[in-house]
């Protein structure tokens, strides 16, 4: 699983604040006795007593820890094997079951799995993904038959982006229907801090780069811990995200999530052979000088406060049982192997497709993935889609792997947090503060709203009773409308990463017109209400209500109640634009860029500004899908009497701490291939327009964006972080392609 640059940046920031050199501290700690205060020894002895239920064994264990003695009872290996059964490989898959990457995860209670937030950031990420248990070699070196389970985010999903963890429900039976999840036990989590001390060695069970399960035993020295995070030496790679880190007693100490890369004097990431790493290279080539994990005690504390009453969380928080529960060793004998025909399956990886029979035969001629069998929606909890799969057959009756019917992106999930209805008090609209130009500072840091040229003034929607006022002010953001297109010229939002509040999930969408301008100047629910659900026929209206200012961007304030009020205010039709459903719901593109923008500001608890808007009648694009700023206007296509923008734009603005200067980055997102001639497309053919490959994202110069939109962005042109004036537009294919400085 590729780790976002913003996540690594957060790890680097904490690492820098911890003020230590991994190499120097490693030498200082050495392999000799561990320094430990008397009080600390008493705490560890009590923990070991609870672990072993035997005072003599507890004293021997403490002595071995302090002296750095590696001797252990032979059952150490058996305990490790039992613990490993709860660890699985995660196949990240999209709505069409395309493979996106790999992660790791592990069971922490009956039917509950823990992984990273950057693996499963929202319920939709888990809905179509698969957990592979037993993806490993047996004692004879032969591959075991993997046991695959679907996830049930509709049953439970909780995530914390600051601590970078997510907990999600897992289906109780395997996709084949022959195995039970309870056979794989779980790893108990202890709320007690201090389960390992600097100088002790940790063990990591992982699926590096999506490979078969591997273990790195006692080569991972714990270097230091500060607050909710700890650092250690280890050998982990992409795909190891979400792996458990154990102490010598097989207690889970940390959730692995990120690393600290070695950098040169210019701040460039280096490879293990000292070369400059590039985004085109594999992440496993990076020279990681230390790895960062989230302390399990911090995760348990957060679960207890946020979702402690949920029935799936209660067993995790059960303090009455010993730290090592019976379930960790309750390893049933595997079910009898099925007949040969049922042992054949199709497996897809990032490198191609394999037919497993049960030996793996690479099929390099398949450059694209073999699609999973079609799956009909299966009723799930609360009217959503559950995780029970349907089987498909091929090759003389051998079952294909089928993806679980999961929660779809636009359906709200009960993730254990309160489900809050959207509520907007329009009686106080006149007192909304709106966007603040001086949010980042005065003088050169002031960022006024974009200016609309005189040639377009006649299209601006004015407030009722005014011939001069056009700014619609809301909580934390403002909008100016194009009354002819009934869409916003632009929306601008202030974001305070230090005041973001977790207000839970919303319960459905409740959009309102803004009474301060004419109804005829807004596209209302009469257009969007024709939408069907994602899995149904979208021929009536394939366009989503696409937020310009995201709810999450506006959801900040001094209190949770204020933040929710601010976020709810984003549900005005003036802040809405029709976006083709696969464009609006695509994680890697429009939503992916929005997540990246928010991550950047949250990681550093920064203030920032985001401007959004459509490009009206943008020039038609060339073969690269990039419109020529100097090209002639090309009329946007119509659907249901509404012209649909081919392009949307976004500008991220920050105050850079390094040189105390204003920095801005502009992006252009295209849904052109999805919407051209949309009025001629009939029902079933809409499925052909669902590919994210048909959506392009570019980082462009603000000067070029001004030409496309006809808007004046003022001082942002000088603050442009993109060298497009000399280099040209850059296609964005990964977060590494983005330039923010």
C-alpha positions as CSV (number, residue, x, y, z in Angstrom):
1,X,0.0,0.0,0.0
2,X,1.6,3.3,-1.1
3,X,2.0,5.6,1.9
4,X,0.9,9.2,1.2
5,X,3.6,11.8,1.3
6,X,1.6,13.7,3.8
7,X,1.6,10.7,6.1
8,X,5.4,10.4,5.8
9,X,5.7,14.1,6.4
10,X,3.7,13.8,9.6
11,X,6.0,10.9,10.7
12,X,9.1,13.0,9.9
13,X,7.7,16.0,11.8
14,X,7.1,13.8,15.0
15,X,10.5,12.2,14.4
16,X,12.2,15.6,14.3
17,X,10.4,16.7,17.5
18,X,11.6,13.5,19.2
19,X,15.1,14.7,18.7
20,X,17.2,11.5,18.3
21,X,19.4,9.8,15.8
22,X,18.3,6.2,15.1
23,X,21.9,5.1,14.5
24,X,23.3,6.8,17.6
25,X,20.5,5.6,19.8
26,X,20.8,2.1,18.4
27,X,24.5,2.1,19.3
28,X,23.8,3.5,22.8
29,X,21.2,1.0,23.6
30,X,23.4,-1.8,22.3
31,X,22.6,-5.5,23.1
32,X,23.4,-5.3,26.8
33,X,21.3,-4.8,29.8
34,X,18.3,-2.4,29.5
35,X,18.2,0.5,32.0
36,X,15.0,0.4,33.9
37,X,13.8,2.2,37.0
38,X,12.6,0.3,40.1
39,X,9.1,1.6,39.5
40,X,9.2,0.5,35.9
41,X,10.5,-2.9,36.9
42,X,7.5,-3.3,39.2
43,X,5.1,-2.3,36.4
44,X,6.6,-4.8,34.0
45,X,6.6,-7.5,36.6
46,X,2.9,-7.0,37.2
47,X,2.3,-7.3,33.5
48,X,4.3,-10.5,33.2
49,X,2.5,-11.9,36.2
50,X,-0.8,-11.3,34.4
51,X,0.8,-12.8,31.3
52,X,2.2,-16.0,32.8
53,X,-0.1,-16.4,35.9
54,X,3.1,-17.6,37.7
55,X,5.4,-15.4,39.9
56,X,8.5,-17.5,39.2
57,X,8.0,-17.3,35.5
58,X,7.3,-13.6,35.7
59,X,10.6,-13.0,37.6
60,X,12.5,-15.0,35.0
61,X,10.9,-13.1,32.2
62,X,11.8,-9.8,33.7
63,X,15.4,-10.8,34.3
64,X,15.7,-11.9,30.6
65,X,14.3,-8.6,29.4
66,X,16.7,-6.5,31.5
67,X,19.7,-8.6,30.7
68,X,18.9,-8.8,27.0
69,X,18.8,-12.6,27.2
70,X,17.3,-14.2,24.1
71,X,16.5,-17.6,25.6
72,X,12.8,-18.5,25.6
73,X,10.7,-21.5,26.2
74,X,10.2,-23.6,23.1
75,X,6.5,-22.7,23.1
76,X,7.5,-19.2,22.0
77,X,7.4,-20.5,18.4
78,X,4.0,-22.1,18.9
79,X,2.6,-19.0,20.4
80,X,3.9,-17.0,17.4
81,X,2.3,-19.4,15.0
82,X,-1.0,-19.1,16.8
83,X,-0.7,-15.3,16.8
84,X,0.1,-15.3,13.1
85,X,-3.2,-16.9,12.1
86,X,-5.0,-13.7,13.0
87,X,-2.9,-11.7,10.5
88,X,-4.1,-11.4,6.9
89,X,-3.2,-9.8,3.6
90,X,-5.6,-7.1,2.4
91,X,-6.4,-6.9,-1.3
92,X,-7.6,-3.3,-2.0
93,X,-10.2,-3.4,-4.7
94,X,-12.4,-0.7,-6.3
95,X,-16.0,-0.8,-7.4
96,X,-15.2,-2.9,-10.4
97,X,-13.0,-5.2,-8.4
98,X,-9.8,-3.9,-9.9
99,X,-6.8,-4.5,-7.7
100,X,-5.4,-1.2,-6.3
101,X,-2.8,-2.4,-4.0
102,X,-2.1,-4.4,-0.8
103,X,-2.0,-3.9,3.0
104,X,-2.0,-6.0,6.1
105,X,-4.4,-6.3,8.9
106,X,-5.2,-8.4,12.0
107,X,-8.2,-9.6,14.0
108,X,-8.6,-7.9,17.3
109,X,-11.9,-9.3,18.4
110,X,-14.7,-11.6,17.2
111,X,-15.4,-10.4,13.7
112,X,-13.3,-7.2,13.9
113,X,-10.1,-6.3,12.0
114,X,-7.6,-3.5,12.6
115,X,-5.6,-1.9,9.9
116,X,-4.4,1.6,8.9
117,X,-6.6,4.6,8.0
118,X,-4.5,5.1,4.9
119,X,-5.5,1.5,3.9
120,X,-9.2,1.9,4.6
121,X,-10.0,5.6,4.9
122,X,-13.7,5.2,4.6
123,X,-16.3,2.4,4.4
124,X,-16.3,2.3,0.6
125,X,-12.6,1.4,0.6
126,X,-13.3,-1.8,2.5
127,X,-16.6,-2.7,0.8
128,X,-15.1,-4.4,-2.2
129,X,-11.7,-5.5,-0.7
130,X,-10.7,-8.9,0.5
131,X,-8.9,-10.3,3.5
132,X,-6.6,-13.3,2.7
133,X,-5.9,-15.5,5.7
134,X,-3.5,-18.5,5.5
135,X,-1.7,-16.8,2.6
136,X,1.6,-18.5,3.6
137,X,3.9,-21.5,3.3
138,X,3.3,-24.6,5.4
139,X,6.1,-26.5,7.2
140,X,7.0,-28.4,4.1
141,X,7.4,-25.2,2.1
142,X,4.2,-25.7,0.1
143,X,1.7,-22.9,-0.4
144,X,-1.4,-23.2,1.8
145,X,-4.8,-22.6,0.2
146,X,-5.7,-19.0,1.1
147,X,-9.0,-18.5,3.0
148,X,-10.7,-15.3,1.8
149,X,-13.2,-13.2,3.7
150,X,-15.2,-10.1,2.7
151,X,-15.5,-7.0,4.9
152,X,-18.8,-5.6,6.3
153,X,-18.4,-1.9,6.8
154,X,-22.1,-1.5,7.0
155,X,-22.0,-3.5,10.2
156,X,-19.2,-1.6,11.7
157,X,-16.5,0.9,10.6
158,X,-14.6,3.3,12.6
159,X,-11.5,5.3,11.6
160,X,-9.1,7.8,13.2
161,X,-6.9,9.6,10.7
162,X,-4.6,11.2,13.3
163,X,-3.7,7.8,14.8
164,X,-3.9,6.3,11.3
165,X,-6.1,3.3,12.2
166,X,-9.4,1.8,11.1
167,X,-11.4,-1.0,12.5
168,X,-13.9,-2.8,10.3
169,X,-16.2,-5.8,10.6
170,X,-15.4,-9.0,8.8
171,X,-17.9,-11.4,7.4
172,X,-18.2,-14.5,9.7
173,X,-17.9,-17.0,6.9
174,X,-15.4,-17.2,4.0
175,X,-16.2,-16.3,0.4
176,X,-16.3,-20.0,-0.4
177,X,-18.6,-20.6,2.5
178,X,-16.5,-23.4,3.9
179,X,-14.5,-21.7,6.7
180,X,-15.5,-19.7,9.8
181,X,-13.7,-16.6,10.8
182,X,-13.6,-17.6,14.4
183,X,-11.1,-20.4,13.5
184,X,-8.5,-17.7,13.1
185,X,-8.8,-16.4,16.6
186,X,-7.8,-12.8,17.4
187,X,-5.0,-10.8,19.0
188,X,-6.1,-9.2,22.3
189,X,-5.2,-5.6,22.8
190,X,-4.1,-4.3,26.2
191,X,-4.8,-0.8,27.3
192,X,-1.8,-0.8,29.6
193,X,1.1,1.4,28.4
194,X,4.7,0.3,28.6
195,X,4.5,-3.2,27.1
196,X,8.0,-2.8,25.7
197,X,10.9,-0.5,26.6
198,X,13.7,1.1,24.5
199,X,16.3,-1.5,23.7
200,X,13.8,-4.4,23.6
201,X,13.3,-6.2,20.3
202,X,9.9,-6.3,18.5
203,X,8.6,-8.9,16.1
204,X,6.6,-7.9,13.0
205,X,4.3,-10.3,11.1
206,X,3.5,-8.9,7.7
207,X,2.7,-9.3,4.1
208,X,5.4,-7.1,2.5
209,X,4.5,-5.9,-1.0
210,X,1.5,-8.3,-0.9
211,X,3.8,-11.3,-0.6
212,X,3.1,-14.4,1.4
213,X,3.1,-13.9,5.2
214,X,6.6,-13.3,6.6
215,X,8.0,-12.6,10.1
216,X,10.9,-10.4,11.1
217,X,11.9,-11.9,14.5
218,X,13.8,-9.8,17.0
219,X,15.6,-7.6,14.5
220,X,13.4,-4.6,15.3
221,X,14.9,-2.7,18.2
222,X,12.5,-0.3,19.9
223,X,14.3,3.0,19.9
224,X,12.0,5.5,21.6
225,X,8.4,6.4,22.2
226,X,6.8,9.8,22.7
227,X,3.1,10.3,23.3
228,X,1.0,8.0,21.0
229,X,3.8,7.0,18.7
230,X,7.0,4.9,18.9
231,X,10.0,4.3,16.6
232,X,11.9,1.1,15.9
233,X,14.3,-0.5,13.4
234,X,12.7,-3.1,11.2
235,X,12.5,-4.5,7.7
236,X,9.1,-3.5,6.4
237,X,8.0,-2.5,2.9
238,X,4.9,-1.3,1.0
239,X,2.1,-3.8,1.8
240,X,3.3,-4.0,5.5
241,X,0.9,-1.1,6.4
242,X,-1.4,-2.4,9.1
243,X,0.9,-5.1,10.5
244,X,1.1,-5.9,14.2
245,X,4.3,-5.3,16.1
246,X,4.7,-7.8,19.1
247,X,6.9,-7.8,22.2
248,X,8.7,-11.0,23.2
249,X,5.5,-12.3,24.9
250,X,3.4,-11.9,21.7
251,X,1.5,-9.0,23.0
252,X,0.6,-6.4,20.3
253,X,2.7,-3.3,21.1
254,X,2.0,-1.2,18.0
255,X,0.3,-0.9,14.7
256,X,2.9,-0.4,12.0
257,X,2.0,2.6,9.7
258,X,4.8,4.6,8.3
259,X,8.6,5.1,8.0
260,X,11.3,7.8,8.1
261,X,13.2,7.8,4.8
262,X,16.8,8.8,4.6
263,X,17.3,12.1,2.8
264,X,20.2,14.0,1.2
265,X,21.1,17.6,1.9
266,X,18.5,18.8,-0.6
267,X,15.8,16.9,1.2
268,X,15.4,14.2,-1.5
269,X,14.5,10.7,-0.5
270,X,17.3,8.2,-1.0
271,X,17.3,4.5,-2.0
272,X,19.3,1.8,-0.2
273,X,22.1,2.2,-2.6
274,X,22.4,5.9,-2.1
275,X,20.6,7.1,-5.2
276,X,17.8,9.6,-5.3
277,X,14.4,7.8,-5.1
278,X,11.8,8.7,-7.7
279,X,8.0,8.1,-7.7
280,X,8.4,5.7,-10.6
281,X,10.6,3.4,-8.4
282,X,9.2,0.8,-6.1
283,X,8.7,2.0,-2.5
284,X,10.6,-1.0,-1.2
285,X,13.8,0.6,-2.6
286,X,13.7,3.5,-0.1
287,X,16.3,3.5,2.7
288,X,14.1,3.7,5.8
289,X,16.2,4.8,8.8
290,X,13.4,4.1,11.2
291,X,9.8,3.0,11.3
292,X,6.9,4.5,13.2
293,X,4.1,2.7,14.9
294,X,1.0,3.8,16.7
295,X,1.0,2.6,20.3
296,X,-1.8,0.1,20.9
297,X,-2.6,1.7,24.3
298,X,-3.5,4.9,22.3
299,X,-5.7,3.0,19.9
300,X,-7.5,1.2,22.7
301,X,-8.1,4.5,24.6
302,X,-9.6,6.1,21.4
303,X,-11.8,3.1,20.8
304,X,-13.1,3.2,24.3
305,X,-14.1,6.9,24.2
306,X,-15.4,6.9,20.6
307,X,-17.2,3.6,20.2
308,X,-16.8,1.7,23.5
309,X,-20.4,0.8,23.8
310,X,-20.6,-1.0,20.4
311,X,-21.0,-4.8,20.8
312,X,-18.1,-5.5,18.5
313,X,-15.8,-3.3,20.5
314,X,-16.8,-4.5,24.0
315,X,-14.8,-7.8,23.7
316,X,-11.7,-5.7,22.6
317,X,-12.0,-3.6,25.7
318,X,-12.7,-6.5,28.1
319,X,-10.3,-5.9,31.0
320,X,-11.5,-8.8,33.1
321,X,-9.8,-11.5,31.0
322,X,-6.0,-12.1,31.1
323,X,-4.0,-10.1,28.6
324,X,-3.4,-13.3,26.6
325,X,-6.9,-14.8,26.0
326,X,-7.6,-18.3,25.1
327,X,-8.7,-17.3,21.6
328,X,-5.2,-16.6,20.5
329,X,-4.2,-20.3,21.0
330,X,-7.6,-21.7,19.9
331,X,-6.4,-22.9,16.6
332,X,-8.7,-25.5,15.2
333,X,-7.4,-28.1,12.7
334,X,-8.0,-26.8,9.2
335,X,-11.0,-28.1,7.4
336,X,-10.5,-31.0,5.1
337,X,-9.1,-29.9,1.8
338,X,-11.8,-29.6,-0.8
339,X,-11.9,-31.7,-4.0
340,X,-9.3,-30.8,-6.6
341,X,-11.8,-28.9,-8.6
342,X,-12.6,-26.6,-5.8
343,X,-8.9,-26.0,-5.2
344,X,-8.6,-24.1,-8.5
345,X,-9.0,-20.3,-8.4
346,X,-8.1,-17.2,-10.2
347,X,-5.8,-14.8,-8.4
348,X,-4.9,-11.3,-9.6
349,X,-1.9,-9.2,-8.5
350,X,-0.3,-6.0,-9.6
351,X,2.0,-8.0,-11.8
352,X,-0.6,-9.9,-13.7
353,X,-3.0,-12.8,-13.3
354,X,-2.3,-16.4,-12.0
355,X,-4.3,-19.6,-12.2
356,X,-3.8,-21.5,-9.0
357,X,-4.4,-25.3,-9.3
358,X,-3.0,-25.4,-6.5
359,X,0.4,-24.6,-8.1
360,X,0.5,-21.1,-9.5
361,X,0.9,-20.8,-13.3
362,X,1.6,-17.2,-14.4
363,X,-0.5,-16.1,-17.4
364,X,1.5,-13.1,-18.7
365,X,-0.7,-12.7,-21.8
366,X,-3.4,-11.3,-19.5
367,X,-2.2,-7.7,-19.1
368,X,-5.6,-6.8,-17.7
369,X,-7.3,-8.5,-14.8
370,X,-9.8,-11.3,-15.3
371,X,-13.0,-9.7,-14.0
372,X,-14.7,-11.2,-11.0
373,X,-18.1,-12.9,-11.5
374,X,-21.1,-10.6,-11.6
375,X,-22.6,-10.1,-8.2
376,X,-26.2,-9.2,-7.4
377,X,-26.8,-6.9,-4.4
378,X,-27.4,-8.7,-1.2
379,X,-29.5,-7.1,1.5
380,X,-27.4,-6.1,4.5
381,X,-27.8,-4.3,7.7
382,X,-30.0,-1.2,7.8
383,X,-31.1,-1.6,4.2
384,X,-27.6,-1.4,2.8
385,X,-25.6,-4.0,1.1
386,X,-24.0,-6.7,3.3
387,X,-20.9,-8.7,2.9
388,X,-22.4,-12.1,1.8
389,X,-21.0,-13.1,-1.6
390,X,-22.5,-15.0,-4.4
391,X,-20.3,-17.7,-6.0
392,X,-19.5,-17.9,-9.7
393,X,-18.2,-20.9,-11.7
394,X,-15.8,-21.3,-14.5
395,X,-13.4,-23.9,-15.9
396,X,-15.7,-26.9,-15.4
397,X,-17.3,-25.8,-12.2
398,X,-14.2,-24.5,-10.3
399,X,-15.4,-21.5,-8.2
400,X,-14.0,-18.0,-9.1
401,X,-13.2,-15.6,-6.3
402,X,-16.1,-13.2,-6.1
403,X,-16.0,-9.9,-4.4
404,X,-18.4,-9.3,-1.5
405,X,-21.4,-7.1,-2.1
406,X,-20.3,-4.2,0.0
407,X,-21.3,-0.7,1.1
408,X,-21.1,1.7,-1.9
409,X,-19.6,5.1,-1.6
410,X,-22.7,7.2,-1.6
411,X,-24.5,5.1,1.1
412,X,-24.0,6.2,4.7
413,X,-22.7,3.5,7.0
414,X,-23.3,3.1,10.7
415,X,-19.6,3.1,11.8
416,X,-20.4,3.2,15.5
417,X,-20.4,6.9,15.7
418,X,-23.7,8.8,16.1
419,X,-25.5,9.3,12.8
420,X,-26.4,13.0,12.7
421,X,-29.0,14.4,10.4
422,X,-28.0,17.5,8.4
423,X,-29.7,20.6,9.8
424,X,-29.4,24.1,8.4
425,X,-31.0,27.2,10.1
426,X,-31.7,29.5,7.2
427,X,-33.2,32.1,9.5
428,X,-29.7,33.3,10.3
429,X,-28.3,33.3,6.7
430,X,-27.8,37.1,6.8
431,X,-25.4,36.8,9.7
432,X,-23.1,34.2,8.1
433,X,-19.5,35.4,8.3
434,X,-18.4,33.9,5.0
435,X,-14.9,33.6,3.5
436,X,-12.2,35.6,5.2
437,X,-9.6,37.1,2.8
438,X,-7.1,37.8,5.7
439,X,-7.4,34.2,7.0
440,X,-3.7,33.5,6.4
441,X,-2.6,37.1,7.3
442,X,-2.7,40.6,6.1
443,X,-0.8,42.4,3.4
444,X,0.9,40.0,1.0
445,X,-0.8,37.1,2.7
446,X,-4.3,38.4,2.1
447,X,-6.2,36.3,-0.6
448,X,-9.3,38.1,-1.9
449,X,-12.1,36.3,-3.8
450,X,-11.4,35.9,-7.5
451,X,-12.6,38.8,-9.6
452,X,-15.2,38.3,-12.4
453,X,-14.4,40.3,-15.6
454,X,-16.8,43.0,-16.9
455,X,-17.6,40.7,-19.8
456,X,-19.2,38.2,-17.5
457,X,-20.8,40.6,-15.0
458,X,-24.3,40.3,-16.6
459,X,-24.2,36.6,-15.7
460,X,-23.6,37.1,-12.0
461,X,-26.6,36.3,-9.7
462,X,-27.1,39.2,-7.3
463,X,-28.7,39.0,-3.9
464,X,-32.4,39.9,-3.9
465,X,-32.9,43.6,-3.5
466,X,-29.3,44.4,-4.5
467,X,-27.6,45.4,-7.7
468,X,-24.1,45.2,-6.2
469,X,-24.0,42.3,-3.7
470,X,-23.2,38.9,-5.2
471,X,-21.2,37.1,-2.5
472,X,-23.3,34.4,-0.7
473,X,-21.7,34.0,2.7
474,X,-21.9,30.8,4.7
475,X,-20.0,29.4,7.6
476,X,-16.3,29.3,6.7
477,X,-16.9,29.7,3.0
478,X,-18.5,31.9,0.2
479,X,-20.0,31.4,-3.2
480,X,-20.6,33.6,-6.3
481,X,-23.2,32.2,-8.7
482,X,-23.6,32.2,-12.5
483,X,-27.3,32.7,-12.9
484,X,-27.3,31.6,-16.6
485,X,-25.6,28.2,-15.8
486,X,-27.3,28.1,-12.4
487,X,-23.9,27.0,-11.0
488,X,-21.2,28.6,-9.0
489,X,-18.5,30.7,-10.7
490,X,-16.4,29.7,-7.7
491,X,-16.5,28.7,-4.0
492,X,-13.8,29.6,-1.5
493,X,-13.3,28.0,1.9
494,X,-11.1,28.8,4.9
495,X,-9.7,25.6,6.5
496,X,-8.2,25.5,10.0
497,X,-6.4,22.1,10.4
498,X,-5.9,22.8,14.1
499,X,-9.6,23.2,14.8
500,X,-11.0,20.2,12.8
501,X,-13.6,18.3,14.9
502,X,-14.8,14.8,14.5
503,X,-18.6,15.2,14.2
504,X,-19.4,11.6,13.1
505,X,-21.2,10.6,10.0
506,X,-24.1,12.4,8.4
507,X,-27.5,10.6,8.1
508,X,-28.4,11.1,4.5
509,X,-28.2,14.3,2.4
510,X,-30.7,17.2,2.9
511,X,-29.9,20.0,0.4
512,X,-31.6,23.4,0.4
513,X,-31.9,26.3,-2.0
514,X,-30.5,29.6,-0.9
515,X,-33.5,32.0,-0.5
516,X,-31.2,35.0,-0.9
517,X,-31.1,34.6,-4.7
518,X,-33.7,33.7,-7.2
519,X,-34.7,30.0,-7.4
520,X,-34.2,30.2,-11.2
521,X,-30.5,30.9,-10.6
522,X,-30.0,27.5,-8.8
523,X,-30.2,23.9,-9.9
524,X,-32.5,22.3,-7.3
525,X,-33.5,18.9,-6.2
526,X,-36.0,18.6,-9.1
527,X,-32.9,17.7,-11.2
528,X,-31.0,15.5,-8.8
529,X,-34.0,13.6,-7.3
530,X,-34.1,11.5,-10.5
531,X,-30.9,9.8,-9.4
532,X,-31.0,6.0,-8.8
533,X,-28.6,4.2,-6.5
534,X,-25.1,3.4,-7.8
535,X,-25.8,-0.2,-8.4
536,X,-29.0,0.4,-10.2
537,X,-29.6,1.9,-13.7
538,X,-28.3,5.5,-13.7
539,X,-29.8,6.3,-17.1
540,X,-32.4,8.6,-15.6
541,X,-29.6,10.8,-14.2
542,X,-26.0,9.7,-13.9
543,X,-25.0,12.9,-12.1
544,X,-24.3,13.2,-8.4
545,X,-24.7,16.3,-6.3
546,X,-21.0,17.1,-6.2
547,X,-19.9,19.3,-3.4
548,X,-17.6,22.2,-4.4
549,X,-16.7,23.1,-0.8
550,X,-16.5,19.7,1.0
551,X,-18.4,19.2,4.1
552,X,-15.2,18.1,5.9
553,X,-13.4,21.2,4.8
554,X,-15.9,23.4,6.4
555,X,-16.3,21.2,9.5
556,X,-14.0,23.0,11.9
557,X,-14.6,25.4,14.9
558,X,-14.0,25.8,18.6
559,X,-16.6,23.1,19.5
560,X,-18.0,20.0,18.0
561,X,-21.4,21.6,17.8
562,X,-20.1,24.6,16.0
563,X,-18.1,22.4,13.6
564,X,-21.1,20.4,12.7
565,X,-23.2,23.5,12.1
566,X,-20.5,24.8,9.8
567,X,-20.2,21.5,7.9
568,X,-24.0,21.2,7.5
569,X,-24.0,24.7,5.9
570,X,-22.2,23.1,2.9
571,X,-25.5,21.4,1.9
572,X,-26.8,24.4,-0.2
573,X,-27.5,23.8,-3.8
574,X,-25.3,26.9,-4.6
575,X,-22.4,24.7,-3.4
576,X,-23.4,21.9,-5.7
577,X,-22.4,20.9,-9.2
578,X,-23.4,17.9,-11.3
579,X,-20.6,15.5,-11.5
580,X,-20.7,12.1,-13.3
581,X,-21.1,9.5,-10.6
582,X,-17.9,7.6,-11.2
583,X,-16.0,11.0,-11.3
584,X,-17.5,12.2,-8.0
585,X,-17.1,8.9,-6.2
586,X,-13.7,8.0,-7.5
587,X,-11.2,7.7,-4.6
588,X,-8.1,8.2,-6.7
589,X,-9.1,11.3,-8.5
590,X,-11.5,14.1,-7.4
591,X,-12.1,12.7,-3.9
592,X,-8.5,11.6,-3.7
593,X,-7.2,15.1,-4.4
594,X,-9.6,16.5,-1.8
595,X,-8.4,14.0,0.8
596,X,-4.8,14.9,0.0
597,X,-5.5,18.6,0.4
598,X,-7.1,18.0,3.8
599,X,-4.4,15.6,4.9
600,X,-1.7,18.2,4.2
601,X,-3.4,20.8,6.4
602,X,-4.4,18.4,9.2
603,X,-0.9,16.9,9.5
604,X,0.7,20.2,10.2
605,X,-2.4,21.7,11.9
606,X,-2.1,24.4,9.3
607,X,-4.5,27.0,8.0
608,X,-5.2,26.9,4.3
609,X,-7.6,28.1,1.6
610,X,-9.2,26.0,-1.1
611,X,-10.9,27.5,-4.1
612,X,-13.1,25.4,-6.4
613,X,-15.2,25.8,-9.4
614,X,-16.3,24.6,-12.9
615,X,-14.8,25.7,-16.2
616,X,-17.8,26.9,-18.3
617,X,-17.6,25.9,-22.0
618,X,-14.0,25.0,-21.8
619,X,-12.0,24.4,-25.0
620,X,-12.2,20.8,-26.2
621,X,-9.1,18.9,-25.3
622,X,-6.4,17.3,-27.4
623,X,-5.3,13.6,-27.1
624,X,-4.0,14.2,-23.6
625,X,-7.4,15.4,-22.4
626,X,-5.9,18.8,-21.5
627,X,-7.7,21.8,-22.8
628,X,-5.7,24.5,-24.5
629,X,-6.0,27.7,-22.5
630,X,-5.8,29.7,-25.7
631,X,-8.3,27.5,-27.5
632,X,-11.8,28.5,-28.6
633,X,-14.7,27.9,-26.2
634,X,-16.5,24.6,-26.7
635,X,-20.0,24.4,-25.5
636,X,-20.6,22.1,-22.6
637,X,-22.9,19.1,-23.3
638,X,-26.4,19.0,-21.9
639,X,-28.3,16.4,-20.0
640,X,-31.9,16.8,-18.8
641,X,-31.9,20.5,-19.7
642,X,-28.7,21.3,-17.7
643,X,-25.3,22.0,-19.3
644,X,-22.6,19.8,-17.6
645,X,-19.1,21.2,-17.1
646,X,-16.4,19.2,-18.8
647,X,-13.7,20.4,-16.3
648,X,-13.4,21.5,-12.7
649,X,-10.6,23.3,-11.0
650,X,-9.2,23.6,-7.6
651,X,-6.5,25.8,-6.0
652,X,-4.8,25.0,-2.6
653,X,-3.3,28.0,-0.9
654,X,-1.0,27.9,2.2
655,X,1.4,30.1,4.0
656,X,4.8,28.3,3.7
657,X,6.7,28.3,7.0
658,X,10.1,27.7,5.3
659,X,10.3,31.1,3.6
660,X,7.2,32.8,5.1
661,X,5.7,33.2,1.7
662,X,2.3,32.6,0.1
663,X,2.2,29.3,-1.9
664,X,-0.6,28.2,-4.2
665,X,-1.1,25.1,-6.4
666,X,-3.7,24.8,-9.1
667,X,-5.3,21.6,-10.4
668,X,-7.6,20.9,-13.3
669,X,-9.8,17.8,-13.3
670,X,-11.5,16.5,-16.5
671,X,-14.7,14.6,-16.8
672,X,-14.8,15.4,-20.5
673,X,-14.7,11.8,-21.7
674,X,-17.5,10.8,-19.4
675,X,-19.9,13.6,-20.4
676,X,-19.4,14.3,-24.1
677,X,-22.5,13.3,-26.0
678,X,-24.0,12.1,-22.8
679,X,-27.5,12.9,-24.1
680,X,-27.1,10.1,-26.7
681,X,-26.1,7.5,-24.1
682,X,-28.7,5.0,-23.1
683,X,-29.1,3.2,-19.8
684,X,-26.9,0.1,-20.0
685,X,-24.2,1.9,-21.9
686,X,-23.5,4.2,-18.9
687,X,-21.6,1.3,-17.4
688,X,-19.0,1.8,-20.1
689,X,-18.3,5.3,-18.7
690,X,-17.4,4.2,-15.2
691,X,-13.7,3.9,-15.5
692,X,-11.5,6.3,-13.6
693,X,-9.1,5.9,-16.5
694,X,-11.4,8.3,-18.3
695,X,-10.9,11.0,-15.7
696,X,-7.7,13.1,-15.8
697,X,-6.0,15.3,-13.3
698,X,-3.4,17.9,-14.1
699,X,-1.4,20.4,-12.1
700,X,-1.5,23.6,-14.1
701,X,-0.2,27.1,-13.8
702,X,-2.6,29.6,-12.2
703,X,-2.0,31.9,-15.2
704,X,-3.4,29.2,-17.5
705,X,-6.3,28.5,-15.2
706,X,-7.1,32.2,-15.3
707,X,-7.3,32.0,-19.1
708,X,-9.6,29.0,-19.0
709,X,-12.0,30.4,-16.4
710,X,-11.7,34.1,-17.3
711,X,-11.3,34.8,-13.6
712,X,-8.7,37.1,-12.1
713,X,-6.9,35.3,-9.2
714,X,-4.9,38.4,-8.2
715,X,-1.7,37.7,-6.2
716,X,-2.0,34.0,-6.5
717,X,-0.3,34.0,-9.9
718,X,2.9,35.2,-8.3
719,X,2.5,32.6,-5.5
720,X,2.1,29.7,-7.9
721,X,4.2,26.7,-6.7
722,X,4.1,25.1,-10.2
723,X,6.8,25.8,-12.7
724,X,4.2,25.4,-15.5
725,X,5.1,28.7,-17.1
726,X,8.4,27.1,-18.2
727,X,7.8,23.4,-17.8
728,X,4.2,23.1,-18.8
729,X,1.2,21.3,-17.2
730,X,1.9,18.1,-15.2
731,X,-0.4,15.0,-15.3
732,X,-1.1,13.9,-11.8
733,X,-0.9,10.1,-11.4
734,X,0.2,9.9,-7.8
735,X,0.6,12.2,-4.8
736,X,4.3,12.4,-5.6
737,X,3.6,14.3,-8.7
738,X,2.1,17.2,-6.8
739,X,4.2,20.3,-6.2
740,X,3.1,22.4,-3.2
741,X,6.3,24.4,-2.6
